[in-house]
Amino acid sequence: MSDFAIGQRWISETEIELGLGLITGISGRQVSLLFPASGENRAYASSEAPLTRYLLEIDDVSRHSDGWSFRVTDIEETEGVLIYHGQADDGAVKVPETQLHYQVQLNSPVNRLLAGQIDRVSKYNLRQETHQYLQKWLKHPARGLLGARIELLPHQLYIGHNVGSRPAPRVLLADEVGLGKTIEAGLIMQTQLINGMANRILIQVPDSLLHQWMIELRRRFSLYFSILDNDYCELYDEQEENPFEQAQLVLCPSSLLHEPQRAAQAATAGWDLVVIDEAHQLDTQDIQNIREIAANKGLLLLTATPDQAGADSHFAQLQLLDPERFHDLQQFREEQKKYRAIADQAATMDSDSPEINQLLDEHGTGRVLMRNTRAHIKGFPQRRYQPHELSPDEAEIDIFDSKIEWLQKLAKSVQPEKILVITHNQQQVEEAAAFMRVRFGRHCALFHEGMTLVERDRAAAFFADQEDGAQLLISSEIGGEGRNFQFARHIVMLDLPTHPDRLEQRIGRLDRIGQSDHIDIHVPYANGSRDQRLALWYEQGMQAFTQPNATGHRLMQLLGGQLETKLTASDSEFAEFVENTRQHYEDVKASMAEGRDRLLELNSCRPELANKLQQAIAATDGESSLPTFMFAFWDQFGVEVEDKDGKRLILKPGQHFAANGLPGLDEEGSLVTFDRVTALAYDDVQFLTWEHPQVQTAFELVLNESQGTSSVAILKNSALPTGHWFLELIFSASIPEAPTLGLQQLYPTAPVRLFLDSSGRNMDSKITAQTLNKQLHFVNKKSGAQMVKALRKPCQQLVKDSWPEAENKLNQACAVAGTDICNQLEDEIRRMRTLRERNPSIREDEIQALEQKKENLEKAFAKPQLNIDSVRLVVNAGADGATV
Ligand SMILES: Nc1ncnc2c1ncn2[C@@H]1O[C@H](COP(=O)(O)OP(=O)(O)OP(=O)(O)O)[C@@H](O)[C@H]1O
C-alpha cells in the first residue's frame, strides 16, 4: 500500500481500543505504528494492514495534543501528511496531524462504521429490538410490579402501584392480618428501586422475623438485603466506620435500633426509604428515632392492628408519617366523627376522580393509611371454632397437664396434619414440650424468646418440613406475630390472650394468603375456669374465633377496664357483660362499616384500576417477546440454554461467555422459567420477567457495548439503480442532569430513526425498519468495508446534515416525557398548597423545595443530550445482487 507516510494517523480495524495510531516507520513491505493511548506498537504487512485512515473534515472539532480544541477550517497536505488549519479559542491555529490528541472518540457508531468496524446483522438487530423492548417496558402501566414471584392479587398490586409511584412515599400499610403487607412493601420497594426513586433502603423488623423477611425478599423479589446485626456492626466499629453505610439495602432487627448509638448511626446514613414492620410495637422513643432516621424520606409503617396500642398511639403513627396533615390530635378526633358524612359524600363521586382524592386527603383518613379487609377479598378459608371442655376426670389432675394429655390425643387423631400450639410465655412452652417428650416420647418444635434467631428459624423449618418434620410447633406469643404457618390448619390456644387483637394475630398465622383449607381453632379449658369465660366472651361477645375481628381495639377501649373483674364475677354478671360486649360489638362494627372502613376501602383499593394492573401483568406474562429477547441475548453473550421440561430452562455460561457477573447465572448452571405458575411451584427456579435483574442487566449490556452499533447490508431491488444507497441513523437522548429516574434517565424516549437516501431525504415513514429488514441481505465484512470506503465523504455529510431534524424530534419527545413527570410533582405541590390553607404548620420552604425540584427537572428535560446510537449503510446491489 503506497498511501502510507510517516506521521499519518490511522486506526486499527481489529483493535479499535488501541486508539489513534501514528505511523512511525515504513520499511520494505512493513508499516509500523505507535498507539500513544495504550503505549502499544504494532507492525503490519503493508499490503493487507487492517488499518483505516483517520481524517478530519472541514467544520470537524478536534483536539491538539496539548488539550485545546479547534474547528477545522482548511486542510493542506505535505508529503502525504495533513496539516489542519483551524480556529481555536485564542485565534487561528495550524495543527499537523502528528500533533492531534491521541484520545479521539473512535467508539461512536459513525466512527466505527468509517473505520470499517462492521457488526453482524444479528447484533445490529438485537440492539434495535432491545430499544423497542426497553421502551415498551418503560411505558408499561404496571412497571415495578412485573418482577415479583407472586400470585396477581389486585389489592396488593393497587397498593404497590399507588404508593410505589409516589416520590418519597409515607404510608401506613394496615391490611388485616395475613393479607400480604410484606408483599405490598416488597412491591413498593421494587417499584421505587427499579424506577430510580430509591437506592438506599432500611428495613426494621422484630428480631424474630428477620430471616423470614430476608428469605421472602429474595424468593419473591430477587432483592438481596444485608442483615445488620451486632456482630456485623462490631466489625465496622473496630474500623471506626458507620455500619449502616456499608450496604445499600439493609435489614436490621428492631433490638439493634433500640441502642442509642446505633439509632444515631442509622440516622446519619442517609436513606431513601425506611420500612418498619409491626409498627404497633413502637414506643415514644422509637417514634423519635424513626422521625430522625426517615426525616423527609420515604417511610412505610406496617401493622395489622394500627390502633392496638390506643388512639393516641395511632395518631402518633399518622403524625410520624404526615406531620402536615396530622398536626392536632383534638382536630383529628373531631374529624373522625365526620367520617360517616364524608363517606356518604364520597359515594356520590366518580371513584377515579381527582375530587375524591382531595376529599379523602383533606377530610378522610388521607393518603397515608391503607387497609384492606377480608370482607372485600375473596378466597379466604372458613374459620371453625372447636372448644374442648376437659372432662372431670382430666380436670382432677393439674389443668395444664390435662391440657397436654388432651393435646396428645388431638395430635394422634389428626395425624399427620400439623398443629400450631400457642401459649403466652416461654416457661409454659418449655413445660409443654418436656411433658410431651417425657410422657409420650413426642418431639415438638419449640419457638420462644429464649432461643436465638437461628434456633427459631431452625425450629420453624423443622415444623414446616412435610416429610421428617415435627407435627407440633409449641410457641410463645412471639410466634403469634408475622410468621407464615399457613401450611398448618389446626391452631391450639393452650391459653387465651386478654386482647382481641392478640387473638386475631395468633389466628392470622394460619388464616393467611396461601391457606387452602378451613381452619380449626381449638380451645381446651376446664369447666368453670377463667379460660372458659374468656372463650365465651370472645365467641359470644364478638365472634372472634369465626370472623376476622377489627373491632378489638374499640371494644377494649370501651370495656377493657372491666374485663378482669368480670372474669371472676358471678355467672349472671358475667353473662350481662358478654351481652353488653355483643351490643357494643354490633355498634362498633356498624359504625366502622359506615365510616372509617368505607373511607379506607375507597383509599386502599380502586377495583377498576387494580384489575387493570392485574390484566396488564397477565397479558405481559403471556407474550413471547421476553423469551425471544432473552434467547437472542443468551446467544450473543455465550450463555448455553437447555430445555429441562418445556417450562424450565437450564442456563450455563458457555465457552464464549461474555457477560461476567450476569445476575442469576451460576457457574454450575441455573434453573429459570418464564412461567409464573411454574415459578410459584418451584422456589429454586428463577422467575424471569422484564424486571428480573438478569433481564435488566441484559438491557444494559446490549445497549452499553459498541457491538451492534454499525452495520452494512445490501438490498437486491431491481426498481432502484444499482449502487443507490441509504443511511439508517438511530438517534437517542438521555437526561444527564436528572439522576433520579433510573433507566428512564438514559432512555427517556424512544430513539428517533432517520432513513436517509443519498440526497438526504428521510424515507423513515415509507420504509419502516421492519419492511427494510425483510429485504436486506448479508454482506461480508471486507465488502462492507469497501462500500463504506467508497461512500465515506457523502456519508459523513449526511450525518452532519441530519442532526437538526433528529434534534428537533428528540427534543419534542423529551419535552412530552418531562411534562408527564413534572405533572406528578405539580399534583403534590397543589396538594401541599391546599393543605397549607388550613394548616399553618406546613412550611413554605417545603413547598418551595418541591417547586425547585420540578423546575430542575423541567430544565433537565429541556436540554437532553443527543447521541447517535447506531448506524447502518444500505447499498442496492440490483436484482441479481451484482457487486456494487
Ligand atoms: N400475592 C401473593 N402470592 C403468593 N403468596 C402470597 C401473596 N401475598 C401474600 N402471600 C403469602 O401470604 C402470607 C402472608 O403474607 P404477608 O406475610 O405479606 O402478610 P402480612 O399482612 O404481612 O401478615 P401479618 O399481618 O401476619 O404480618 C405469606 O406467606 C406470603 O408469602
The ligand as an SDF file (V2000), in Angstrom:
LIG
                    3D

 31 33  0  0  0  0  0  0  0  0999 V2000
  -49.6850  -12.3740   46.0840 N   0  0  0  0  0  0  0  0  0  0  0  0
  -49.2200  -13.4040   46.7790 C   0  0  0  0  0  0  0  0  0  0  0  0
  -48.8110  -14.5150   46.1390 N   0  0  0  0  0  0  0  0  0  0  0  0
  -48.3310  -15.5640   46.8380 C   0  0  0  0  0  0  0  0  0  0  0  0
  -48.2240  -15.5920   48.1880 N   0  0  0  0  0  0  0  0  0  0  0  0
  -48.6200  -14.5170   48.8690 C   0  0  0  0  0  0  0  0  0  0  0  0
  -49.1370  -13.3740   48.2100 C   0  0  0  0  0  0  0  0  0  0  0  0
  -49.4510  -12.4680   49.1410 N   0  0  0  0  0  0  0  0  0  0  0  0
  -49.1380  -12.9840   50.3140 C   0  0  0  0  0  0  0  0  0  0  0  0
  -48.6450  -14.2280   50.1690 N   0  0  0  0  0  0  0  0  0  0  0  0
  -48.2060  -15.1040   51.2260 C   0  0  0  0  0  0  0  0  0  0  0  0
  -49.1650  -14.9870   52.2670 O   0  0  0  0  0  0  0  0  0  0  0  0
  -48.5170  -14.9320   53.5160 C   0  0  0  0  0  0  0  0  0  0  0  0
  -48.9320  -13.6490   54.2070 C   0  0  0  0  0  0  0  0  0  0  0  0
  -48.3320  -12.5520   53.5740 O   0  0  0  0  0  0  0  0  0  0  0  0
  -47.5910  -11.4210   54.4160 P   0  0  0  0  0  0  0  0  0  0  0  0
  -46.6190  -12.0320   55.3630 O   0  0  0  0  0  0  0  0  0  0  0  0
  -47.0840  -10.4250   53.4640 O   0  0  0  0  0  0  0  0  0  0  0  0
  -48.8400  -10.8750   55.2120 O   0  0  0  0  0  0  0  0  0  0  0  0
  -48.8940   -9.8030   56.3390 P   0  0  0  0  0  0  0  0  0  0  0  0
  -50.0880   -8.9840   56.0480 O   0  0  0  0  0  0  0  0  0  0  0  0
  -47.5720   -9.0970   56.4230 O   0  0  0  0  0  0  0  0  0  0  0  0
  -49.1060  -10.6960   57.5900 O   0  0  0  0  0  0  0  0  0  0  0  0
  -49.0540  -10.2790   59.1620 P   0  0  0  0  0  0  0  0  0  0  0  0
  -50.2230   -9.4100   59.3980 O   0  0  0  0  0  0  0  0  0  0  0  0
  -49.1220  -11.5830   59.8200 O   0  0  0  0  0  0  0  0  0  0  0  0
  -47.7310   -9.5890   59.3700 O   0  0  0  0  0  0  0  0  0  0  0  0
  -47.0380  -15.0590   53.2490 C   0  0  0  0  0  0  0  0  0  0  0  0
  -46.6800  -16.4140   53.3430 O   0  0  0  0  0  0  0  0  0  0  0  0
  -46.8990  -14.6170   51.8250 C   0  0  0  0  0  0  0  0  0  0  0  0
  -45.7830  -15.1960   51.1900 O   0  0  0  0  0  0  0  0  0  0  0  0
  1  2  1  0
  2  3  1  0
  2  7  2  0
  3  4  2  0
  4  5  1  0
  5  6  2  0
  6  7  1  0
  6 10  1  0
  7  8  1  0
  8  9  2  0
  9 10  1  0
 10 11  1  0
 11 12  1  0
 11 30  1  0
 12 13  1  0
 13 14  1  0
 13 28  1  0
 14 15  1  0
 15 16  1  0
 16 17  2  0
 16 18  1  0
 16 19  1  0
 19 20  1  0
 20 21  2  0
 20 22  1  0
 20 23  1  0
 23 24  1  0
 24 25  2  0
 24 26  1  0
 24 27  1  0
 28 29  1  0
 28 30  1  0
 30 31  1  0
M  END
$$$$
